[in-house]
Amino acid sequence: HHFTLKQLIRKLHVSESPNIVMPILGKKYPGTQEEFYRSKLPGHWDENEAGKRMKIPTPYTWETQLSANGNNSKTWKDLIMSRKLPYMAMLRNLRNIILSGVKDYIHKIVQKKLCSVEDVKRSKQFPFRFLSAYAVLDELETNKESIAWSTTPNFEQDNLISQYKSCLDKAVQISARNNVKPL
């Protein structure tokens, strides 16, 4: 027998997390402050929302933030500073982070995380992931005239790529020692 999410919520009498359950059931936002308190919704009653159909809140993830705010230095800085950028996402988005023109201290944070023994181990990334990132850096280095670098001056580009390559060298060695099971 197949059930919809709505049917399951009703059959199982789910009442936890009303801010998620109510939108799934197609409920409208409470019309009065009294109805709001009875609904057990978190926060304060917002009369501007009264009677409107409720929507499931968008989760704060690196994907939703990038989508909502754009692939730019502020978005990358915010994601990195809020620690909401998972290791693999950081590794696979090095090109975007570098080309966005984030400040030097952000690069230092990324580099420290990329070659941290604990972070590499915890990431469980295999060595080829780091080699793929290294290839992206090679491409940036080779084609730097045809790539739109946001705000990084030419003399700093080489230094930045070199720093990231050095970091990836360490990370690939850590990964090879710790993230690959011996045969």
C-alpha positions in Angstrom: 0.0 0.0 0.0 1.4 3.5 -0.9 0.8 6.6 1.1 1.5 10.2 0.4 3.4 12.3 2.9 0.2 14.1 3.7 -1.6 10.8 4.4 1.3 9.6 6.6 1.3 12.8 8.7 -2.5 12.4 9.3 -2.3 8.6 10.0 0.6 8.9 12.4 -0.8 12.1 14.1 2.5 13.9 13.5 2.4 17.2 15.4 6.1 18.0 16.0 7.7 20.7 13.9 4.4 22.5 13.0 6.3 24.9 10.8 7.0 21.9 8.5 3.9 19.8 9.0 1.4 22.6 8.5 2.7 23.6 5.0 2.8 19.9 3.9 -0.9 19.6 4.9 -1.7 22.8 2.9 -2.7 24.8 6.0 -2.9 28.6 6.1 -0.9 30.8 8.5 -3.0 31.5 11.7 -5.3 34.5 11.3 -5.0 35.7 14.9 -2.4 35.7 17.6 -4.5 33.3 19.7 -4.6 30.8 16.8 -0.8 31.2 16.3 -0.1 30.2 20.0 -2.5 27.2 19.7 -0.7 26.1 16.5 2.6 25.8 18.5 4.5 27.5 15.6 7.9 28.8 16.7 8.6 32.6 16.9 6.1 35.4 17.0 2.8 35.9 15.1 3.2 37.9 11.9 0.0 39.6 10.9 1.3 40.1 7.4 1.3 36.3 6.9 -2.2 35.8 8.4 -4.4 33.7 6.2 -1.7 33.0 3.6 -0.8 29.5 2.6 2.3 28.4 4.5 5.4 27.3 2.7 8.1 24.9 3.9 11.1 26.9 5.0 14.1 26.8 2.7 17.0 25.1 4.5 20.3 27.0 4.9 22.7 25.0 2.8 25.6 26.0 0.6 23.6 25.2 -2.5 20.6 27.3 -1.5 22.8 30.2 -0.5 24.8 30.1 -3.8 21.6 29.9 -5.7 19.9 32.7 -3.9 22.9 35.1 -3.6 25.0 34.3 -6.6 28.5 32.9 -7.2 30.4 35.9 -5.8 33.0 36.7 -3.1 30.5 37.8 -0.5 28.5 34.5 -0.8 31.7 32.4 -0.6 33.0 34.4 2.3 29.7 34.0 4.2 29.6 30.3 3.5 33.2 29.7 4.6 32.9 32.0 7.7 29.7 30.3 8.8 31.3 26.9 8.4 28.3 25.8 6.1 30.6 24.7 3.3 31.2 21.0 3.5 34.8 19.8 2.7 33.9 18.1 -0.6 32.0 21.2 -1.8 34.9 23.3 -0.9 37.3 21.0 -2.7 35.1 20.8 -5.8 34.5 24.6 -5.9 38.1 25.8 -5.6 37.9 27.4 -9.0 34.8 29.4 -8.1 36.2 30.4 -4.7 39.5 31.5 -6.3 37.9 33.4 -9.2 35.3 35.1 -7.0 38.0 37.4 -5.6 37.6 36.6 -1.9 40.1 38.3 0.4 43.4 36.7 1.3 42.3 35.8 4.8 39.5 33.7 3.3 42.0 31.8 1.1 44.1 31.1 4.2 41.1 29.6 6.0 40.3 27.4 3.0 43.9 26.3 2.6 44.2 25.5 6.3 41.1 23.4 6.1 42.1 21.7 2.8 45.4 20.4 4.2 44.4 19.8 7.8 45.1 16.2 8.7 41.8 15.8 10.7 39.7 17.5 8.0 41.2 15.3 5.2 40.7 12.2 7.2 37.1 13.2 8.2 36.3 14.0 4.6 37.0 10.4 3.5 38.0 11.8 0.1 40.1 9.6 -2.1 43.4 10.9 -3.5 41.9 11.3 -7.0 39.6 14.1 -5.7 42.6 16.1 -4.7 44.3 15.4 -8.1 41.2 16.6 -9.9 41.3 19.8 -7.9 45.0 20.1 -8.8 44.2 19.8 -12.5 41.7 22.7 -12.1 44.5 24.8 -10.6 46.8 23.8 -13.6 44.1 24.9 -15.9 43.7 28.3 -14.1 47.5 28.7 -14.3 47.7 27.8 -18.0 44.7 29.8 -19.1 44.9 32.8 -16.8 44.7 35.3 -19.6 41.4 33.9 -20.9 39.8 33.5 -17.4 37.9 36.3 -15.7 39.7 36.8 -12.4 37.5 38.9 -10.3 39.9 41.2 -8.5 43.1 39.3 -8.0 46.2 41.1 -9.6 48.3 39.0 -12.0 51.4 38.8 -9.7 49.1 37.4 -6.9 47.4 34.9 -9.1 50.6 32.8 -9.5 51.3 33.0 -5.7 47.7 32.0 -4.9 47.7 29.0 -7.2 51.1 27.9 -5.9 49.8 28.1 -2.3 46.7 26.0 -3.2 48.9 23.5 -5.1 51.2 23.1 -2.1 48.2 22.5 0.1 46.7 19.9 -2.2 50.1 18.1 -2.3 49.8 17.7 1.4 46.2 16.7 1.3 46.7 14.0 -1.4 49.4 12.5 0.8 47.2 12.5 3.9 44.4 11.0 1.9 46.6 8.3 0.4 47.8 7.3 3.9 44.5 7.5 5.7 41.5 7.3 3.3 42.5 4.3 1.1 42.3 0.9 2.6 45.4 -1.2 2.1 45.0 -4.2 -0.3 
